[in-house]
Amino acid sequence: MVVTRFAPSPTGYLHIGGLRTALLSYLWARKNNGTFLLRIEDTDFSRNDEAAALAIVEAFKWVGLQHDGKIEYQSSRLEIYKQHIQQLLNEGKAYKCYMSKEELEALREEQTQRKERPKYDNRYREFTGTPPEGREAVVRIKAPLEGSITVHDGVKGDVVFNVHDILDDFIIARSDGTPTYNFVVAVDDALMGVTDVIRGDDHLSNTPKQIVVYQALGFPIPKFFHVPMIHNHDGKKLSKRDGATDVIAYKTMGYTPEALLNFLVRLGWSHGDQEIFSMVEMLELFDPSDINRSASVYNVEKLDWLNSHYLKNMTNEKLCELLEFHGVMLISHDKREILLDAVKERAKTLSEMAMLISEILVKPAGFEEAVLKKGYKEDSKEVLEKFSTALRAAKELHLPSDYHHVMESVVTEMGIGFGKIGQPLRIALLGKLSGPGLDSVMAIIGVEETLERINTLISY
């Protein structure tokens, strides 16, 4: 059975790249009727942030990635790691190193001056003497001294690492007894039965060390899929300026989980020319072996386009539910269907939709001179007065089409183009020269509010 996992460190918010890795791991497990695990790697006590751990769980809940079983916290598994470290010590596969920090720094400085790669010199590898007095020991694993380690990667193919170039007897337990990252990752993945590790290729250099741990403990080595990183348009690592923010920030910005997941699955993976993928289609079509070897590019315009697609095709009932997060309550609004139909064709995000709704429901606080200069001409007052008279005379005004007929009658009677009535009317209703259809706006706010807004502009 395929078992995958997502294992973030709670040292900050869940990055968008992390969510992509989680999604790919989730899809591969679900496609194979396997298991998807969530593990919080919180053994670095100096950097752990409890709020960050909660934010990761909140982000998972928002996007709907359901993990199997309980969340595993490495901080609750310290005794397990201690037992396995002791096992390696007992078997002579690891040893205590008493090298001081000053000695290590001096060694690295000498190696740097000789233009060698700084690395531990194995001075305590076969040590049997009396430990230096007052020294606290770290535990180092015995790494291979020669040869190579091959990572069989499902994305990049076989990646061969020369032992001399990348390995030394690395630390698996600090002087205070706490285990190190590469050790606990290998132990956890093995004990939790993880068969397929899908993660960013920034972890590729860690993989040889983890293979050393697997082999020392006699654990099976999982399949690896190292996914290229997400870059900006300049080919550099994403920064906040590029939109690389906390996953929950995307909720605040008004993106839907469906759009965000669709966007992420397409970063580095494709299926022909298809752009829109439902979760069912992702599960049917995704295979990590099809992930591109080159880095993907973050494109916020693509995300906006996808989000707009999902908003346009979403039921108004669902939109009402999502808009509540953005402070818009429409459940009891008698014109909510007309209102939502009017704005969802124009909005890229839920926050933008909320702003458009507010612009319709809240009368303009004033009028900018630049807007008046462009759209309110000498004859605009006459046109708006004529339109107001026609509105008062109309008997049935409920639907947008009813208001449109009144506009048509005024245009025909006065022998003018629609722009002559459209621009000043839009300024009166919305305070600007763009927005949803005027007939829809009037149907939403009603006759009396429409007349009041027109009169406010005429009297301005």
C-alpha positions as CSV (number, residue, x, y, z in Angstrom):
1,M,0.0,0.0,0.0
2,V,1.2,3.5,-0.9
3,V,1.9,5.6,2.2
4,T,2.9,9.3,1.8
5,R,3.4,12.0,4.3
6,F,3.7,15.8,4.7
7,A,6.1,16.8,7.4
8,P,6.5,20.6,7.9
9,S,8.5,22.2,10.7
10,P,6.4,24.6,12.8
11,T,8.8,27.5,12.5
12,G,6.6,29.9,10.6
13,Y,3.5,29.9,8.4
14,L,2.7,27.2,5.8
15,H,4.3,28.4,2.6
16,I,2.5,28.0,-0.7
17,G,5.2,25.7,-1.9
18,G,4.7,23.5,1.2
19,L,1.0,23.2,0.3
20,R,1.9,22.1,-3.2
21,T,4.1,19.3,-1.8
22,A,1.2,18.3,0.6
23,L,-1.3,18.2,-2.3
24,L,0.9,16.0,-4.5
25,S,1.5,13.6,-1.6
26,Y,-2.2,13.6,-0.8
27,L,-3.2,12.9,-4.5
28,W,-0.7,10.0,-4.9
29,A,-1.9,8.3,-1.7
30,R,-5.6,8.7,-2.5
31,K,-5.2,7.6,-6.1
32,N,-3.6,4.4,-4.8
33,N,-6.1,3.9,-2.0
34,G,-3.3,4.4,0.4
35,T,-2.6,6.5,3.4
36,F,-1.6,10.2,3.7
37,L,0.0,11.2,7.0
38,L,0.6,14.6,8.6
39,R,3.7,14.8,10.8
40,I,4.9,18.0,12.6
41,E,8.7,18.1,12.8
42,D,9.1,20.0,16.0
43,T,12.3,18.7,17.5
44,D,14.1,22.0,17.1
45,F,12.8,23.5,20.3
46,S,14.6,26.8,19.9
47,R,12.7,27.6,16.7
48,N,9.3,25.9,17.3
49,D,6.2,28.1,17.2
50,E,3.0,26.6,18.6
51,A,0.9,29.1,16.6
52,A,2.7,28.0,13.5
53,A,1.8,24.4,14.2
54,L,-1.9,25.4,14.6
55,A,-1.7,27.5,11.4
56,I,-0.6,24.4,9.4
57,V,-3.6,22.4,10.7
58,E,-5.9,25.4,9.9
59,A,-4.5,25.6,6.4
60,F,-5.1,21.9,5.8
61,K,-8.7,22.2,7.1
62,W,-9.4,25.2,4.8
63,V,-8.2,23.5,1.6
64,G,-9.8,20.2,2.5
65,L,-6.7,18.0,2.5
66,Q,-7.8,15.3,5.0
67,H,-4.9,13.4,6.5
68,D,-5.3,9.9,7.9
69,G,-4.9,9.0,11.6
70,K,-3.8,11.4,14.2
71,I,-1.2,14.2,13.7
72,E,2.2,12.9,14.8
73,Y,4.4,15.4,16.6
74,Q,8.1,14.5,16.7
75,S,8.5,16.1,20.1
76,S,6.4,13.3,21.6
77,R,8.6,10.6,20.0
78,L,11.9,11.5,21.6
79,E,12.1,8.2,23.5
80,I,11.8,6.3,20.2
81,Y,14.7,8.3,18.7
82,K,16.8,7.7,21.9
83,Q,16.3,4.0,21.6
84,H,17.5,3.9,18.0
85,I,20.5,6.1,18.7
86,Q,21.5,3.7,21.5
87,Q,21.0,0.8,19.1
88,L,23.5,2.3,16.7
89,L,25.9,2.9,19.5
90,N,25.6,-0.6,20.8
91,E,26.2,-2.0,17.3
92,G,29.2,0.1,16.6
93,K,27.5,2.0,13.8
94,A,27.6,5.3,15.7
95,Y,29.9,6.8,18.3
96,K,30.3,9.6,20.8
97,C,32.4,12.6,19.6
98,Y,34.0,14.9,22.2
99,M,35.3,17.5,19.8
100,S,34.8,21.0,21.1
101,K,33.2,23.8,19.1
102,E,36.5,25.7,19.1
103,E,38.3,22.6,17.7
104,L,35.7,22.1,15.0
105,E,35.9,25.8,14.0
106,A,39.7,25.6,13.9
107,L,39.6,22.5,11.7
108,R,37.2,24.1,9.3
109,E,39.4,27.2,9.0
110,E,42.4,25.0,8.2
111,Q,40.5,23.1,5.6
112,T,39.2,26.3,4.0
113,Q,42.7,27.7,3.8
114,R,43.8,24.5,2.0
115,K,40.7,25.0,-0.3
116,E,39.2,21.7,0.9
117,R,35.6,21.1,1.7
118,P,35.1,21.7,5.4
119,K,34.2,18.4,7.1
120,Y,34.6,16.5,10.3
121,D,37.9,14.5,10.3
122,N,36.6,11.4,12.1
123,R,39.0,11.8,14.9
124,Y,36.7,10.1,17.4
125,R,35.5,7.4,15.0
126,E,37.5,4.6,16.6
127,F,38.2,6.4,19.9
128,T,38.5,4.0,22.9
129,G,40.4,6.2,25.4
130,T,39.2,8.3,28.3
131,P,36.8,11.1,27.3
132,P,38.2,14.6,27.7
133,E,37.2,16.0,31.1
134,G,34.2,18.4,31.1
135,R,33.3,17.7,27.5
136,E,29.7,16.9,26.4
137,A,29.5,14.5,23.6
138,V,27.5,14.5,20.4
139,V,26.6,11.3,18.7
140,R,27.9,10.8,15.1
141,I,26.9,8.0,12.7
142,K,29.5,6.1,10.8
143,A,29.1,7.2,7.2
144,P,30.7,5.3,4.2
145,L,34.3,6.5,3.7
146,E,34.4,5.9,0.0
147,G,32.2,5.0,-3.0
148,S,28.9,6.6,-3.9
149,I,25.3,6.7,-2.9
150,T,22.6,6.7,-5.6
151,V,19.2,8.2,-5.0
152,H,16.7,6.6,-7.3
153,D,14.4,9.5,-7.9
154,G,11.0,9.3,-9.6
155,V,11.4,12.9,-11.0
156,K,15.1,13.4,-11.6
157,G,16.1,9.8,-12.4
158,D,19.2,8.3,-10.7
159,V,21.2,11.0,-8.9
160,V,24.7,9.8,-7.8
161,F,26.5,11.4,-4.9
162,N,30.2,10.9,-4.3
163,V,30.7,10.1,-0.7
164,H,33.9,12.0,-0.4
165,D,32.3,15.1,-1.8
166,I,29.1,15.3,0.4
167,L,29.4,13.1,3.5
168,D,31.2,12.9,6.8
169,D,30.3,11.3,10.0
170,F,27.3,13.6,10.6
171,I,25.7,14.3,14.0
172,I,22.6,12.3,14.8
173,A,22.2,13.5,18.4
174,R,23.3,16.9,19.9
175,S,25.1,17.2,23.2
176,D,21.8,17.7,25.0
177,G,20.6,14.4,23.6
178,T,18.1,15.8,21.2
179,P,18.2,14.1,17.8
180,T,18.9,15.9,14.5
181,Y,16.7,16.4,11.5
182,N,18.1,13.8,9.0
183,F,18.0,11.1,11.7
184,V,14.5,11.6,12.9
185,V,13.1,12.0,9.4
186,A,14.5,8.6,8.4
187,V,13.4,6.9,11.6
188,D,9.9,8.3,11.4
189,D,9.4,7.5,7.7
190,A,10.5,4.0,8.3
191,L,8.5,3.3,11.4
192,M,5.4,5.0,10.0
193,G,5.6,2.8,6.9
194,V,6.1,5.6,4.4
195,T,6.7,4.1,1.0
196,D,6.8,7.2,-1.2
197,V,8.4,10.5,-0.2
198,I,7.3,13.5,-2.3
199,R,9.1,16.7,-1.3
200,G,10.9,19.8,-2.7
201,D,14.2,19.2,-4.4
202,D,15.8,21.5,-1.8
203,H,15.8,18.3,0.3
204,L,17.7,16.3,-2.3
205,S,21.1,16.9,-0.7
206,N,19.7,15.5,2.6
207,T,18.7,12.3,1.0
208,P,22.1,10.6,1.0
209,K,22.4,11.2,4.8
210,Q,18.9,9.7,5.3
211,I,19.9,6.7,3.2
212,V,22.9,6.2,5.5
213,V,20.5,6.1,8.5
214,Y,18.1,3.7,6.7
215,Q,20.9,1.3,6.0
216,A,22.4,1.5,9.4
217,L,19.1,0.6,11.1
218,G,18.2,-2.0,8.5
219,F,15.1,-0.1,7.3
220,P,13.8,-0.3,3.7
221,I,14.5,2.8,1.6
222,P,11.3,4.5,0.3
223,K,10.8,5.8,-3.3
224,F,11.8,9.4,-3.6
225,F,10.2,12.1,-5.8
226,H,12.0,15.4,-5.5
227,V,9.9,18.2,-6.9
228,P,11.6,21.3,-8.4
229,M,11.1,24.5,-6.6
230,I,8.6,27.3,-7.5
231,H,10.4,30.3,-8.9
232,N,9.4,33.9,-9.8
233,H,9.5,35.3,-13.3
234,D,13.2,36.1,-12.8
235,G,14.1,32.5,-12.1
236,K,14.7,33.2,-8.4
237,K,13.2,31.7,-5.2
238,L,9.8,33.1,-4.4
239,S,9.6,35.9,-1.9
240,K,6.7,37.7,-0.3
241,R,6.8,40.3,-3.0
242,D,6.0,37.6,-5.5
243,G,2.9,36.5,-3.6
244,A,4.6,33.7,-1.6
245,T,2.6,34.2,1.5
246,D,1.0,32.2,4.2
247,V,-1.6,29.8,2.8
248,I,-4.3,31.3,5.0
249,A,-3.5,34.7,3.5
250,Y,-4.8,33.4,0.2
251,K,-8.1,32.9,2.0
252,T,-8.0,36.5,3.2
253,M,-7.2,37.7,-0.3
254,G,-10.3,36.0,-1.5
255,Y,-9.1,32.9,-3.3
256,T,-11.1,29.6,-3.2
257,P,-9.5,26.3,-2.1
258,E,-10.6,24.8,-5.5
259,A,-8.7,27.5,-7.4
260,L,-5.6,27.3,-5.2
261,L,-5.3,23.6,-5.5
262,N,-5.9,23.6,-9.2
263,F,-3.2,26.3,-9.5
264,L,-0.7,24.3,-7.4
265,V,-1.2,21.0,-9.2
266,R,-0.4,22.7,-12.5
267,L,2.9,24.1,-11.2
268,G,5.3,21.6,-12.7
269,W,2.7,19.0,-13.8
270,S,0.4,18.9,-16.8
271,H,-2.1,16.7,-18.6
272,G,-2.1,17.8,-22.3
273,D,-3.5,21.3,-22.6
274,Q,-6.0,20.9,-19.8
275,E,-6.1,23.8,-17.3
276,I,-9.1,23.2,-15.2
277,F,-8.9,20.2,-12.9
278,S,-11.5,19.1,-10.3
279,M,-10.3,17.1,-7.4
280,V,-11.8,14.0,-9.0
281,E,-9.7,14.6,-12.2
282,M,-6.6,15.3,-10.2
283,L,-7.0,12.0,-8.4
284,E,-7.6,10.2,-11.7
285,L,-4.7,11.7,-13.7
286,F,-1.9,12.7,-11.3
287,D,1.3,10.6,-11.3
288,P,4.4,12.1,-9.7
289,S,6.6,10.5,-12.4
290,D,5.1,13.0,-14.8
291,I,6.3,16.0,-12.8
292,N,8.6,18.3,-14.8
293,R,12.3,18.3,-13.9
294,S,12.6,22.1,-14.3
295,A,11.4,24.7,-11.9
296,S,7.9,26.0,-12.3
297,V,7.1,29.7,-12.4
298,Y,4.6,31.4,-10.1
299,N,2.1,33.3,-12.1
300,V,-0.5,35.3,-10.2
301,E,-2.4,36.1,-13.4
302,K,-3.0,32.4,-13.9
303,L,-4.2,32.1,-10.3
304,D,-6.6,35.0,-10.8
305,W,-7.9,33.5,-14.0
306,L,-8.6,30.1,-12.3
307,N,-10.2,31.8,-9.3
308,S,-12.5,33.8,-11.6
309,H,-13.5,30.6,-13.3
310,Y,-14.5,28.9,-10.1
311,L,-16.4,32.0,-8.8
312,K,-18.4,32.2,-12.1
313,N,-19.4,28.6,-11.9
314,M,-20.2,28.6,-8.2
315,T,-23.7,28.5,-6.9
316,N,-25.0,31.7,-5.3
317,E,-25.7,29.8,-2.1
318,K,-22.0,28.8,-1.9
319,L,-20.9,32.3,-2.7
320,C,-23.1,33.7,0.1
321,E,-21.4,31.3,2.5
322,L,-17.9,32.2,1.5
323,L,-18.6,36.0,1.4
324,E,-19.4,35.9,5.1
325,F,-15.7,35.6,5.8
326,H,-15.2,38.9,4.0
327,G,-17.9,40.7,6.0
328,V,-20.8,40.4,3.5
329,M,-24.0,39.0,4.8
330,L,-26.5,38.2,2.0
331,I,-28.5,35.3,3.3
332,S,-31.6,37.4,3.9
333,H,-31.1,39.9,1.1
334,D,-34.1,39.9,-1.1
335,K,-32.1,40.7,-4.2
336,R,-29.1,38.5,-3.6
337,E,-29.5,36.5,-6.8
338,I,-29.4,39.6,-9.0
339,L,-26.6,41.0,-6.9
340,L,-24.4,38.0,-7.1
341,D,-25.1,37.4,-10.8
342,A,-24.1,41.1,-11.4
343,V,-20.7,40.9,-9.6
344,K,-19.4,37.4,-10.1
345,E,-18.7,37.9,-13.8
346,R,-16.4,40.9,-12.9
347,A,-14.6,39.7,-9.8
348,K,-11.4,37.7,-9.8
349,T,-11.5,37.1,-6.0
350,L,-14.0,37.0,-3.2
351,S,-12.5,40.1,-1.6
352,E,-12.9,41.9,-4.9
353,M,-16.5,40.6,-5.1
354,A,-17.1,41.9,-1.5
355,M,-15.8,45.3,-2.6
356,L,-18.1,45.4,-5.7
357,I,-21.1,44.5,-3.5
358,S,-20.3,47.2,-1.1
359,E,-20.1,49.8,-3.9
360,I,-23.6,48.8,-5.0
361,L,-25.2,48.7,-1.6
362,V,-23.6,51.7,-0.1
363,K,-24.3,55.1,-1.7
364,P,-21.3,57.1,-2.9
365,A,-19.9,59.4,-0.2
366,G,-18.9,61.9,-2.8
367,F,-17.7,62.4,-6.4
368,E,-14.2,62.9,-7.6
369,E,-13.6,65.9,-9.9
370,A,-11.8,63.8,-12.5
371,V,-14.7,61.4,-12.7
372,L,-17.2,64.3,-13.1
373,K,-15.1,66.0,-15.7
374,K,-15.0,62.9,-17.8
375,G,-18.6,61.6,-17.4
376,Y,-20.9,64.5,-16.2
377,K,-21.4,66.9,-19.1
378,E,-23.5,70.0,-19.6
379,D,-26.6,68.0,-20.7
380,S,-26.2,65.3,-18.1
381,K,-28.5,67.0,-15.6
382,E,-31.3,67.2,-18.2
383,V,-30.8,63.5,-19.1
384,L,-30.9,62.4,-15.5
385,E,-34.0,64.5,-14.7
386,K,-35.8,63.0,-17.7
387,F,-34.8,59.5,-16.6
388,S,-36.0,60.2,-13.0
389,T,-39.4,61.3,-14.4
390,A,-39.6,58.1,-16.5
391,L,-38.8,56.0,-13.4
392,R,-41.5,57.6,-11.3
393,A,-44.0,57.0,-14.1
394,A,-43.1,53.3,-14.6
395,K,-45.5,50.9,-12.9
396,E,-43.6,47.6,-12.6
397,L,-39.9,47.8,-11.8
398,H,-38.5,44.6,-10.4
399,L,-36.0,42.9,-12.8
400,P,-33.0,44.4,-14.5
401,S,-34.8,44.2,-17.8
402,D,-37.6,46.5,-16.4
403,Y,-35.1,49.2,-15.7
404,H,-33.4,48.7,-19.0
405,H,-36.7,49.3,-20.8
406,V,-37.0,52.7,-19.0
407,M,-33.4,53.6,-20.1
408,E,-34.2,52.6,-23.7
409,S,-37.4,54.7,-23.7
410,V,-35.4,57.8,-22.5
411,V,-32.7,57.3,-25.1
412,T,-35.3,56.9,-27.8
413,E,-37.3,59.9,-26.7
414,M,-34.3,62.2,-26.4
415,G,-32.6,60.8,-29.6
416,I,-29.3,60.2,-27.7
417,G,-26.8,57.4,-27.5
418,F,-26.7,55.1,-24.4
419,G,-23.4,56.7,-23.3
420,K,-25.2,60.0,-22.7
421,I,-27.3,58.4,-20.0
422,G,-25.0,55.6,-19.0
423,Q,-22.0,57.7,-17.8
424,P,-23.8,60.2,-15.6
425,L,-26.1,57.5,-14.3
426,R,-23.2,55.3,-13.3
427,I,-21.5,58.2,-11.5
428,A,-24.8,58.8,-9.6
429,L,-25.2,55.2,-8.6
430,L,-21.7,54.1,-8.0
431,G,-19.5,57.2,-7.9
432,K,-17.3,56.0,-10.7
433,L,-17.3,55.1,-14.4
434,S,-17.0,51.4,-14.2
435,G,-18.9,48.5,-12.5
436,P,-21.7,46.0,-13.0
437,G,-24.6,46.6,-15.4
438,L,-26.7,49.6,-14.5
439,D,-30.0,47.8,-14.9
440,S,-28.8,45.2,-12.4
441,V,-27.6,47.9,-9.9
442,M,-31.0,49.7,-10.0
443,A,-32.9,46.4,-9.6
444,I,-30.8,45.7,-6.5
445,I,-31.1,49.0,-4.8
446,G,-34.7,49.7,-5.9
447,V,-36.5,52.8,-7.3
448,E,-36.4,55.0,-4.3
449,E,-32.7,54.6,-3.7
450,T,-32.0,55.0,-7.4
451,L,-33.9,58.3,-7.4
452,E,-32.2,59.5,-4.3
453,R,-28.7,58.8,-5.7
454,I,-29.5,60.6,-8.9
455,N,-30.8,63.6,-7.0
456,T,-27.6,63.7,-4.9
457,L,-25.5,64.0,-8.0
458,I,-27.8,66.6,-9.6
459,S,-27.6,68.7,-6.5
460,Y,-23.8,68.2,-6.0
